[in-house]
Every structure is written in C-alpha cells, then in structure tokens.
Amino acid sequence: MVKDVITVTESTPLKDVTKMFIEKRITGAPVVNAEGKLVGVISETDIIRKTNNIGAWSPSTTGQVMTKPAVTVAPNETLQRVCEMMYNRRIHRVVVAEGAQIKGILTTMDILRAIATNLKGGDDTFESR
C-alpha cells in the first residue's frame, strides 16, 4: 500500500493529470471535491476511454471522466478480500480509507509485490503471513 497518496480535485484539468501521471510514474489517483471528500478515482484508462472520440464531446476536467464512486476498503481488510473485490469489479486500485480520511491506495502492483516477496526459492508455493 502506498501511504503518501497523491490526490486531484474534480476541477483539475485532464492535461495536468496526465502530466502528473507521467512525472510521478503513477497510473491513477483518488479524486476529492472542494471540501476534500473522496468522490472518485481517475486512471489512465478513464482518460483514454473517455477522450478518444474525435469530433465528439471533449472532456477537460477530472470530474468529467473519473470513475465514481471510489471503491474503498478499511485499513484492516484482508488481502484476499481486496483481491476478490478488484477481480470482481475489474479494477486496478482501491482507496484505503478510515471514515472520510484517505490512509493509502492499494494497486495491483502492490499485490504483485506482496506475492513476490512471499514466494520461496523459486517454487510455486505461497507462504501467507
């Protein structure tokens, strides 16, 4: 889980979000409203899917293309449950939150790192913690 979460607002221009994704080497971020409340998640996929219609409506802000509501989990949620949620909803990140406070973000890469860390000596077993 990444604890130092970068967020964007609903009014953040998409050009700024794409630039930030490249500079920070991230593929998504939680979206908050003017009051700081979590309202959604923006990802590279959201941007690509919703801005590629040439000649059609062209969105310009995060709020116009974000996925809402954001999928959240509690800090004490099991990794297995998080994996099931991500698989069933076909998503690549969940926001870890305690009430309205964002505690972190958990991505498919974080899960792959956890699995790789727990694999022993090249065999196909997984040692759970």
ZINOR-V332443 format. One record per residue. N is the residue number from 1. NEAR is the number of other C-alpha atoms within 12 Angstrom. Layout:
n=N near=NEAR
n=N near=NEAR
This chain:
n=1 near=28
n=2 near=23
n=3 near=18
n=4 near=15
n=5 near=25
n=6 near=26
n=7 near=35
n=8 near=33
n=9 near=30
n=10 near=32
n=11 near=23
n=12 near=28
n=13 near=22
n=14 near=30
n=15 near=18
n=16 near=20
n=17 near=37
n=18 near=28
n=19 near=17
n=20 near=23
n=21 near=23
n=22 near=15
n=23 near=11
n=24 near=16
n=25 near=14
n=26 near=25
n=27 near=29
n=28 near=38
n=29 near=45
n=30 near=45
n=31 near=38
n=32 near=32
n=33 near=21
n=34 near=15
n=35 near=12
n=36 near=17
n=37 near=22
n=38 near=35
n=39 near=31
n=40 near=33
n=41 near=40
n=42 near=47
n=43 near=36
n=44 near=30
n=45 near=23
n=46 near=29
n=47 near=32
n=48 near=19
n=49 near=18
n=50 near=25
n=51 near=23
n=52 near=15
n=53 near=12
n=54 near=11
n=55 near=8
n=56 near=9
n=57 near=12
n=58 near=18
n=59 near=25
n=60 near=21
n=61 near=25
n=62 near=38
n=63 near=32
n=64 near=27
n=65 near=33
n=66 near=39
n=67 near=32
n=68 near=22
n=69 near=19
n=70 near=30
n=71 near=32
n=72 near=34
n=73 near=30
n=74 near=23
n=75 near=24
n=76 near=16
n=77 near=20
n=78 near=17
n=79 near=26
n=80 near=16
n=81 near=18
n=82 near=32
n=83 near=27
n=84 near=19
n=85 near=24
n=86 near=23
n=87 near=16
n=88 near=12
n=89 near=15
n=90 near=15
n=91 near=27
n=92 near=34
n=93 near=38
n=94 near=47
n=95 near=44
n=96 near=32
n=97 near=26
n=98 near=17
n=99 near=14
n=100 near=19
n=101 near=22
n=102 near=34
n=103 near=26
n=104 near=27
n=105 near=38
n=106 near=40
n=107 near=34
n=108 near=26
n=109 near=19
n=110 near=22
n=111 near=26
n=112 near=17
n=113 near=15
n=114 near=21
n=115 near=21
n=116 near=19
n=117 near=17
n=118 near=18
n=119 near=17
n=120 near=13
n=121 near=11
n=122 near=10
n=123 near=10
n=124 near=11
n=125 near=13
n=126 near=15
n=127 near=14
n=128 near=14
n=129 near=11
